[in-house]
Amino acid sequence: MDNIKIEKMSISDLDNISNILEREFDDFWNYNILKNELENPKAIYIICKKDDEIIGFAGITIILEIAELNNIVVKKSHRGKGISSILLSNIIEIAQKNNCEELNLEVAKSNEIAINLYTKFEFKQVGLRKKYYNGEDALLFTKKL
Ligand SMILES: CC(C)(COP(=O)(O)OP(=O)(O)OC[C@H]1O[C@@H](n2cnc3c(N)ncnc32)[C@H](O)[C@@H]1OP(=O)(O)O)[C@@H](O)C(=O)NCCC(=O)NCCS
């Protein structure tokens, strides 16, 4: 896709999308939670821009040699066009450059699209947390880096 850029995410990027965050991206992550994440020195967040529009973001927290994918979200109007795949490849590269040995994540059992994305990137399911998200089971996935 043309004019796609990946950049490190700043608080001003978050401010830029704050009005549309929950409606046009995803309502699971609100402004305050993401602001805390961006202020965490162990977290690394990136955005995907098309021209000057922020159309997706993703973040990891790194503790020693383990990276945890906190979120990966694409703007609703830009889904199904490969944007999360671009974000996830960049996240994997960043985790590798930071000497991480694995990338872990949790995903709601019903989130088929995200599970397809993780399977495409060769994550393996390694566990299940009962009633993790508001009563819904979460699947644990990991990828060796
Ligand atoms: C999950 C999400 C990030 C996918 O973003 P996207 O940019 O639309 O995904 P892509 O276009 O890069 O597709 C990646 C893969 O996801 C799967 N996928 C994408 N859209 C799909 C659909 N409508 N149905 C089934 N699988 C789908 C496919 O495996 C696809 O790979 P392929 O196109 O090579 O077959 C996006 O739906 C989203 O933001 N959802 C809300 C937030 C969320 O649930 N995040 C994950 C948990 S934190």
Ligand as a Chemical Component Dictionary entry (heavy atoms), coordinates in Angstrom:
data_LIG
# 
_chem_comp.id                   LIG 
_chem_comp.type                 NON-POLYMER 
_chem_comp.pdbx_formal_charge   0 
_chem_comp.three_letter_code    LIG 
# 
loop_
_chem_comp_atom.comp_id 
_chem_comp_atom.atom_id 
_chem_comp_atom.alt_atom_id 
_chem_comp_atom.type_symbol 
_chem_comp_atom.charge 
_chem_comp_atom.model_Cartn_x 
_chem_comp_atom.model_Cartn_y 
_chem_comp_atom.model_Cartn_z 
_chem_comp_atom.pdbx_ordinal 
LIG C1  C1  C 0 -7.353  -7.768  14.593 1  
LIG C2  C2  C 0 -7.037  -6.549  13.712 2  
LIG C3  C3  C 0 -5.861  -5.799  14.339 3  
LIG C4  C4  C 0 -6.675  -7.014  12.298 4  
LIG O1  O1  O 0 -6.258  -5.880  11.548 5  
LIG P1  P1  P 0 -6.284  -5.816  9.937  6  
LIG O2  O2  O 0 -5.374  -4.721  9.516  7  
LIG O3  O3  O 0 -7.682  -5.730  9.480  8  
LIG O4  O4  O 0 -5.658  -7.226  9.557  9  
LIG P2  P2  P 0 -4.904  -7.580  8.181  10 
LIG O5  O5  O 0 -5.657  -6.966  7.047  11 
LIG O6  O6  O 0 -3.450  -7.255  8.333  12 
LIG O7  O7  O 0 -5.087  -9.156  8.139  13 
LIG C5  C5  C 0 -4.214  -9.992  8.866  14 
LIG C6  C6  C 0 -4.794  -11.377 8.953  15 
LIG O8  O8  O 0 -5.918  -11.351 9.833  16 
LIG C7  C7  C 0 -6.902  -12.251 9.350  17 
LIG N1  N1  N 0 -8.093  -11.502 8.973  18 
LIG C8  C8  C 0 -8.180  -10.186 8.640  19 
LIG N2  N2  N 0 -9.473  -9.834  8.393  20 
LIG C9  C9  C 0 -10.186 -10.971 8.551  21 
LIG C10 C10 C 0 -11.585 -11.283 8.432  22 
LIG N3  N3  N 0 -12.485 -10.327 8.101  23 
LIG N4  N4  N 0 -11.999 -12.544 8.698  24 
LIG C11 C11 C 0 -11.098 -13.510 9.065  25 
LIG N5  N5  N 0 -9.761  -13.280 9.200  26 
LIG C12 C12 C 0 -9.318  -12.029 8.931  27 
LIG C13 C13 C 0 -6.286  -12.947 8.148  28 
LIG O9  O9  O 0 -5.564  -14.070 8.602  29 
LIG C14 C14 C 0 -5.335  -11.897 7.653  30 
LIG O10 O10 O 0 -4.273  -12.413 6.900  31 
LIG P3  P3  P 0 -4.457  -12.627 5.299  32 
LIG O11 O11 O 0 -5.102  -11.380 4.775  33 
LIG O12 O12 O 0 -3.062  -12.826 4.813  34 
LIG O13 O13 O 0 -5.336  -13.807 5.179  35 
LIG C15 C15 C 0 -8.270  -5.583  13.596 36 
LIG O14 O14 O 0 -9.393  -6.354  13.253 37 
LIG C16 C16 C 0 -8.584  -4.813  14.868 38 
LIG O15 O15 O 0 -8.065  -3.721  15.079 39 
LIG N6  N6  N 0 -9.466  -5.381  15.718 40 
LIG C17 C17 C 0 -9.840  -4.739  16.995 41 
LIG C18 C18 C 0 -8.724  -4.811  18.003 42 
LIG C19 C19 C 0 -8.296  -6.243  18.281 43 
LIG O16 O16 O 0 -9.127  -7.133  18.445 44 
LIG N7  N7  N 0 -6.970  -6.444  18.361 45 
LIG C20 C20 C 0 -6.388  -7.750  18.675 46 
LIG C21 C21 C 0 -6.377  -8.030  20.135 47 
LIG S1  S1  S 0 -5.452  -6.869  21.059 48 
# 
loop_
_chem_comp_bond.comp_id 
_chem_comp_bond.atom_id_1 
_chem_comp_bond.atom_id_2 
_chem_comp_bond.value_order 
_chem_comp_bond.pdbx_ordinal 
LIG C1  C2  SING 1  
LIG C2  C3  SING 2  
LIG C2  C4  SING 3  
LIG C2  C15 SING 4  
LIG C4  O1  SING 5  
LIG O1  P1  SING 6  
LIG P1  O2  DOUB 7  
LIG P1  O3  SING 8  
LIG P1  O4  SING 9  
LIG O4  P2  SING 10 
LIG P2  O5  DOUB 11 
LIG P2  O6  SING 12 
LIG P2  O7  SING 13 
LIG O7  C5  SING 14 
LIG C5  C6  SING 15 
LIG C6  O8  SING 16 
LIG C6  C14 SING 17 
LIG O8  C7  SING 18 
LIG C7  N1  SING 19 
LIG C7  C13 SING 20 
LIG N1  C8  SING 21 
LIG N1  C12 SING 22 
LIG C8  N2  DOUB 23 
LIG N2  C9  SING 24 
LIG C9  C10 SING 25 
LIG C9  C12 DOUB 26 
LIG C10 N3  SING 27 
LIG C10 N4  DOUB 28 
LIG N4  C11 SING 29 
LIG C11 N5  DOUB 30 
LIG N5  C12 SING 31 
LIG C13 O9  SING 32 
LIG C13 C14 SING 33 
LIG C14 O10 SING 34 
LIG O10 P3  SING 35 
LIG P3  O11 DOUB 36 
LIG P3  O12 SING 37 
LIG P3  O13 SING 38 
LIG C15 O14 SING 39 
LIG C15 C16 SING 40 
LIG C16 O15 DOUB 41 
LIG C16 N6  SING 42 
LIG N6  C17 SING 43 
LIG C17 C18 SING 44 
LIG C18 C19 SING 45 
LIG C19 O16 DOUB 46 
LIG C19 N7  SING 47 
LIG N7  C20 SING 48 
LIG C20 C21 SING 49 
LIG C21 S1  SING 50 
# 
